[in-house]
Amino acid sequence: QVQLVESGGGLVQAGGSLRLSCAASTRASSIKSMGWYRQAPGKQREWVASMTTTLITKYENSVKGRFTISMDNAKNSVYLQMDSLKPEDTAVYYCKMTSWYQTDHWGQGTQVTVSS
C-alpha cells in the first residue's frame, strides 16, 4: 500500500510563506504525476497544482505566480512553495500521487492557516 506523508503546514501571517513537502513510499518509476489539493471548511476539495515526471506543471488560476510545485524523483517527493499567502489560502492541503497504473493515492493532509 502506497503511503504519502505530508509536512510543512502551519500558521503564517498574510504575505508570508510556507513550504509543503510530501514523500511517497513507492518506486519512483511507478509515479506518473504528483500534485496538491486543498479543502477549506465547508467547501469541496479543489485542485491547486500538479506536476508530471516529465516536468509539466499546471496551476490553479488563483495561485499562479505565488505557488511553485517541484519534484525530487530520487526522493519520490513533491513540494509546494507557497509565497504571498492570503487568508483565502487557509485550508487542509492534501498531496496526491497518480501512478502509471492509473491509481490515485492521497496523503493525510496538513493544515495551512493564514491570518490577516
VEXTIZA-829742 format. One record per residue (C-alpha): z, y, x; residue number from 1. Coordinates in Angstrom, 1 decimal, always signed. Each point is the difference from the previous one (the first is absolute). Last residue first. Layout:
N
c3;c2;c1;n
Z;Y;X;NUM .
...
END
This chain:
116
c3;c2;c1;n
+8.2;+38.5;-5.0;116 .
+1.2;-3.4;+0.9;115 .
-2.4;-2.8;+1.0;114 .
+1.3;-3.5;-0.7;113 .
-1.8;-3.1;+1.5;112 .
+1.4;-3.4;-1.0;111 .
-1.4;-3.1;+1.6;110 .
-1.7;-2.9;-1.8;109 .
+0.5;-3.7;+0.0;108 .
-3.4;-0.7;+1.6;107 .
-3.0;-1.4;-1.8;106 .
-2.5;-2.7;+0.6;105 .
-3.5;-0.2;-1.4;104 .
-2.3;-3.1;+0.2;103 .
-3.7;+0.5;+0.5;102 .
-0.3;-2.9;+2.5;101 .
-0.9;+2.7;+2.6;100 .
+3.5;+1.2;-0.6;99 .
+1.1;+3.2;-1.8;98 .
+3.3;+1.5;+1.2;97 .
+2.0;+2.5;-2.0;96 .
+2.8;+2.3;+1.1;95 .
+2.1;+1.7;-2.7;94 .
+1.4;+3.5;-0.2;93 .
+2.8;+0.8;-2.4;92 .
-0.6;+3.5;-1.2;91 .
+0.4;+3.7;+0.9;90 .
-3.4;+1.4;+1.0;89 .
+0.4;+2.5;-2.9;88 .
+2.7;+1.7;+2.0;87 .
-2.6;+0.8;+2.7;86 .
-0.4;-1.3;+3.5;85 .
-1.9;+2.0;+2.5;84 .
-0.5;-3.1;+2.1;83 .
+0.0;-3.7;-0.8;82 .
-0.9;-2.5;+2.7;81 .
-0.7;-3.3;-1.6;80 .
+0.0;-3.1;+2.2;79 .
-1.4;-3.4;-0.2;78 .
+1.0;-3.0;+2.0;77 .
-1.3;-3.4;+1.0;76 .
+1.4;+0.7;+3.5;75 .
-3.2;-0.5;+1.9;74 .
-1.9;+1.5;-2.9;73 .
+1.8;+3.3;+0.2;72 .
-1.1;+1.9;-3.0;71 .
-0.2;+3.7;-0.9;70 .
+0.3;+2.1;-3.2;69 .
+0.3;+3.8;+0.2;68 .
+1.5;+2.1;-2.7;67 .
-0.3;+3.8;-0.4;66 .
-3.7;+0.7;+0.2;65 .
-0.7;-2.2;-3.1;64 .
+3.2;-0.7;-1.8;63 .
-0.9;+1.3;-3.5;62 .
-3.5;-1.4;+0.2;61 .
+1.0;-3.7;+0.5;60 .
-1.0;-1.0;+3.4;59 .
-2.5;-2.4;+1.5;58 .
-0.4;-1.5;+3.5;57 .
-2.6;-2.3;+1.5;56 .
+1.3;-1.3;+3.3;55 .
-1.8;-3.4;+0.0;54 .
+3.4;-1.5;-0.6;53 .
+0.0;+1.9;-3.3;52 .
+2.2;+2.9;-0.8;51 .
+1.6;+1.2;-3.2;50 .
+1.6;+3.1;-1.5;49 .
+2.1;+1.1;-2.9;48 .
-0.6;-2.4;-2.9;47 .
+2.2;+0.5;-3.1;46 .
+2.9;-1.9;-1.6;45 .
+0.5;+1.2;-3.5;44 .
+2.4;+2.8;-0.8;43 .
+3.5;+0.3;-1.4;42 .
+1.5;+0.5;+3.4;41 .
-2.7;+0.3;+2.7;40 .
-1.9;-3.0;+1.2;39 .
-1.9;+0.0;+3.3;38 .
-2.8;-2.0;+1.6;37 .
-0.8;-0.6;+3.6;36 .
-2.8;-2.0;+1.6;35 .
-1.1;-2.9;+2.1;34 .
-3.4;-1.6;+0.3;33 .
-1.7;-3.3;+0.8;32 .
+2.9;-1.7;+1.8;31 .
-0.4;-3.7;+0.8;30 .
-0.9;+0.6;+3.6;29 .
+3.3;+1.8;+0.6;28 .
+1.9;-3.2;-0.7;27 .
+2.8;+0.5;-2.5;26 .
+3.5;+1.5;-0.2;25 .
-1.1;+3.5;-0.9;24 .
+1.7;+3.1;+1.4;23 .
+0.1;+3.3;-1.9;22 .
+0.9;+3.4;+1.3;21 .
+0.6;+3.4;-1.6;20 .
+0.0;+3.2;+1.9;19 .
+1.7;+3.0;-1.5;18 .
-0.7;+3.7;+0.2;17 .
+1.4;+3.3;-1.3;16 .
-1.5;+2.7;-2.1;15 .
+2.4;-0.6;-2.9;14 .
+3.3;-1.3;+1.4;13 .
+0.4;-3.7;+0.9;12 .
+1.9;-3.0;-1.3;11 .
-0.9;-3.4;+1.1;10 .
-2.7;-2.6;+0.6;9 .
-0.9;-1.4;+3.3;8 .
-0.1;-3.8;-0.5;7 .
-2.1;-2.6;-1.7;6 .
+0.0;-3.8;+0.4;5 .
-2.9;-2.0;-1.3;4 .
+0.4;-3.7;-0.4;3 .
-2.8;-2.6;-0.3;2 .
+1.1;-3.3;-1.4;1 .
END
